[in-house]
Amino acid sequence: MRLISSLFIVIIILFGSCKTETKQEIKTETINFTKEGVLTISKPDTETALAHFDIEIAESEYETQTGLMYRDSMKENQGMLFIFPDVAVHSFYMKNTEISLDIIYIDENLNIVSFQKNAKPFDETGLSSKVPIKYVFEINAGLSDKLGLEIGDVVSFTKD
C-alpha cells in the first residue's frame, strides 16, 4: 500500500510540475516605409528616365546597419538609398532581411558601377561593391533586369 501511495504522490508531483501556461508569441512591430525623397535612374546623356522610385534614406550608422531588415515586403516603386560619409569599397549582407533584393552600387558621380542581383533573404555572406562607392540603392529582386539597368546608368535623387 505504501508503494502505491508513494507512486501516487510521485505522479501528482510530476503532473503538477508540468507547464500549464501556453507559449506567448513575441510580436515585433511592423516597420512601415517612410518616403523621404525620389530617386530617378536614366541612361547617360539622355533625358529618358528608366525608372522613378520613392525612397527611404539611410544616412546614420543605425539606419545603415538596419537597412531593410525585419520587413516582409516592399512595393515595386520603392527602395532604400544608403548614403555613406566616405567613398570606399562597401559590403552588404542580408542578415534579418526577409525579402530578396537587387543591390545597386553607385559611385560619387552618381553612376551605377556594380550590382548584386537577387540577394537571398537571411544570407550573411558579404556582398561587395568591388569598387569604391558613395551610395547603395536597394530594390526588389529582379527589378534591375526588368528595367534594363546597366553599369554606367545615371542616378539622381531629391530629398523631401
Secondary structure, 3 states (H helix, E strand, C coil): CHHHHHHHHHHHHHHHHCCCCCCCCCCCCCCCCCCCEEEEEECCCCCCEEEEEEEEEECCHHHHHHCCCCCCCCCCCEEEEEEEEEEECCEECCCCCCCCEEEEEECCCCEEEEEEEEECCCCCCCEECCCCEEEEEEEECCHHHHHCCCCCCEEEEEEC
